[in-house]
Amino acid sequence: MRDELERTVRSVARETFARSGGPGGQNVNKVSTQVTLHVPLDRLGLAPEERERIGERLANRINADDELVVHCSQTRSQSANREIAMERALELISTAIRPRRRRRPTRPSRAAVERRLEEKRQQSEKKRRRRQP
């Protein structure tokens, strides 16, 4: 599944480059090392429910053109930033399409309930003793 998704993302993704900030001396001023990766979600071939999950979970990263946008200016190397951006995009997509596990409702143990009630009794007693007679 992950390999298939990776092939699809690599084939449909569009990259743009810009000069990144931060340390780097002349390199920062001359070389466009920041990578912005645009992944069109409608071309990934996802099931409607997976597409919906991505829309809900990654809403802040999706632009008006229905593309997932990932920026990377972590290193001074453009090729390294390209790989990091691709890995981030793949990780975001693969975790977003996975359905969330349903929460199994649990109850506190009898001992925990007893401890809580005993603590409440002690607190109440402490405050009762502070009152004027």
TITOR-501786 format. One record per residue (C-alpha): x, y, z; residue number from 1. Coordinates in nm, 2 decimals. Layout:
% TITOR-501786
<atom <X,Y,Z>,NUM>;
...
END
This chain:
% TITOR-501786
<atom <0.00,0.00,0.00>,1>;
<atom <0.27,0.25,0.10>,2>;
<atom <0.48,0.17,-0.21>,3>;
<atom <0.19,0.22,-0.44>,4>;
<atom <0.10,0.55,-0.26>,5>;
<atom <0.46,0.66,-0.29>,6>;
<atom <0.47,0.59,-0.66>,7>;
<atom <0.15,0.78,-0.72>,8>;
<atom <0.25,1.08,-0.51>,9>;
<atom <0.59,1.10,-0.68>,10>;
<atom <0.42,1.09,-1.02>,11>;
<atom <0.16,1.36,-0.95>,12>;
<atom <0.35,1.59,-0.71>,13>;
<atom <0.47,1.93,-0.83>,14>;
<atom <0.77,2.10,-0.67>,15>;
<atom <0.86,2.47,-0.65>,16>;
<atom <1.18,2.61,-0.51>,17>;
<atom <1.26,2.93,-0.33>,18>;
<atom <1.55,3.08,-0.13>,19>;
<atom <1.52,2.98,0.23>,20>;
<atom <1.61,3.19,0.53>,21>;
<atom <1.83,3.11,0.82>,22>;
<atom <2.21,3.05,0.85>,23>;
<atom <2.41,2.96,0.54>,24>;
<atom <2.59,3.28,0.44>,25>;
<atom <2.62,3.34,0.06>,26>;
<atom <2.45,3.01,0.00>,27>;
<atom <2.12,3.14,0.13>,28>;
<atom <2.14,3.44,-0.10>,29>;
<atom <2.22,3.25,-0.41>,30>;
<atom <2.07,2.91,-0.41>,31>;
<atom <1.70,2.82,-0.40>,32>;
<atom <1.70,2.53,-0.15>,33>;
<atom <1.35,2.56,0.01>,34>;
<atom <1.11,2.31,-0.14>,35>;
<atom <0.74,2.35,-0.16>,36>;
<atom <0.56,2.03,-0.26>,37>;
<atom <0.21,2.04,-0.40>,38>;
<atom <0.02,1.71,-0.41>,39>;
<atom <-0.32,1.72,-0.60>,40>;
<atom <-0.55,1.51,-0.39>,41>;
<atom <-0.80,1.44,-0.66>,42>;
<atom <-0.52,1.26,-0.86>,43>;
<atom <-0.42,1.02,-0.59>,44>;
<atom <-0.70,0.77,-0.67>,45>;
<atom <-0.82,0.75,-0.31>,46>;
<atom <-1.16,0.60,-0.20>,47>;
<atom <-1.42,0.87,-0.11>,48>;
<atom <-1.40,0.79,0.26>,49>;
<atom <-1.02,0.82,0.26>,50>;
<atom <-1.04,1.15,0.07>,51>;
<atom <-1.29,1.28,0.33>,52>;
<atom <-1.06,1.18,0.62>,53>;
<atom <-0.77,1.36,0.45>,54>;
<atom <-0.99,1.67,0.41>,55>;
<atom <-1.08,1.67,0.78>,56>;
<atom <-0.74,1.59,0.93>,57>;
<atom <-0.52,1.80,0.70>,58>;
<atom <-0.76,2.09,0.64>,59>;
<atom <-0.49,2.35,0.73>,60>;
<atom <-0.25,2.21,0.48>,61>;
<atom <-0.48,2.20,0.18>,62>;
<atom <-0.50,2.50,-0.04>,63>;
<atom <-0.79,2.63,-0.26>,64>;
<atom <-0.68,2.42,-0.55>,65>;
<atom <-0.74,2.10,-0.34>,66>;
<atom <-0.36,2.03,-0.31>,67>;
<atom <-0.17,1.92,0.00>,68>;
<atom <0.11,2.17,0.05>,69>;
<atom <0.43,2.07,0.23>,70>;
<atom <0.73,2.31,0.28>,71>;
<atom <1.08,2.21,0.37>,72>;
<atom <1.39,2.43,0.43>,73>;
<atom <1.55,2.21,0.69>,74>;
<atom <1.88,2.16,0.52>,75>;
<atom <2.11,2.36,0.29>,76>;
<atom <2.07,2.10,0.02>,77>;
<atom <1.79,2.12,-0.23>,78>;
<atom <1.79,1.75,-0.30>,79>;
<atom <1.78,1.66,0.08>,80>;
<atom <1.49,1.91,0.12>,81>;
<atom <1.31,1.74,-0.17>,82>;
<atom <1.34,1.40,-0.01>,83>;
<atom <1.23,1.53,0.34>,84>;
<atom <0.93,1.71,0.19>,85>;
<atom <0.83,1.39,0.00>,86>;
<atom <0.86,1.18,0.32>,87>;
<atom <0.66,1.43,0.51>,88>;
<atom <0.38,1.43,0.25>,89>;
<atom <0.37,1.05,0.24>,90>;
<atom <0.36,1.03,0.62>,91>;
<atom <0.08,1.29,0.64>,92>;
<atom <-0.13,1.11,0.38>,93>;
<atom <-0.07,0.76,0.51>,94>;
<atom <-0.16,0.85,0.86>,95>;
<atom <-0.46,1.06,0.76>,96>;
<atom <-0.62,0.79,0.55>,97>;
<atom <-0.60,0.53,0.83>,98>;
<atom <-0.93,0.51,1.02>,99>;
<atom <-0.92,0.60,1.38>,100>;
<atom <-0.96,0.33,1.63>,101>;
<atom <-1.29,0.35,1.82>,102>;
<atom <-1.25,0.42,2.19>,103>;
<atom <-1.35,0.13,2.41>,104>;
<atom <-1.53,0.29,2.71>,105>;
<atom <-1.38,0.20,3.04>,106>;
<atom <-1.48,0.24,3.40>,107>;
<atom <-1.26,0.33,3.70>,108>;
<atom <-1.17,0.04,3.92>,109>;
<atom <-1.34,-0.01,4.25>,110>;
<atom <-1.01,0.08,4.43>,111>;
<atom <-0.98,0.40,4.23>,112>;
<atom <-1.34,0.50,4.33>,113>;
<atom <-1.27,0.42,4.69>,114>;
<atom <-0.95,0.63,4.69>,115>;
<atom <-1.13,0.92,4.54>,116>;
<atom <-1.41,0.91,4.79>,117>;
<atom <-1.17,0.87,5.08>,118>;
<atom <-0.97,1.17,4.96>,119>;
<atom <-1.29,1.37,4.94>,120>;
<atom <-1.38,1.27,5.29>,121>;
<atom <-1.04,1.38,5.42>,122>;
<atom <-1.07,1.71,5.24>,123>;
<atom <-1.41,1.77,5.38>,124>;
<atom <-1.30,1.68,5.74>,125>;
<atom <-1.00,1.92,5.71>,126>;
<atom <-1.23,2.21,5.60>,127>;
<atom <-1.49,2.12,5.87>,128>;
<atom <-1.22,2.15,6.14>,129>;
<atom <-1.13,2.50,6.02>,130>;
<atom <-1.48,2.63,6.09>,131>;
<atom <-1.56,2.82,6.40>,132>;
<atom <-1.74,2.61,6.66>,133>;
END
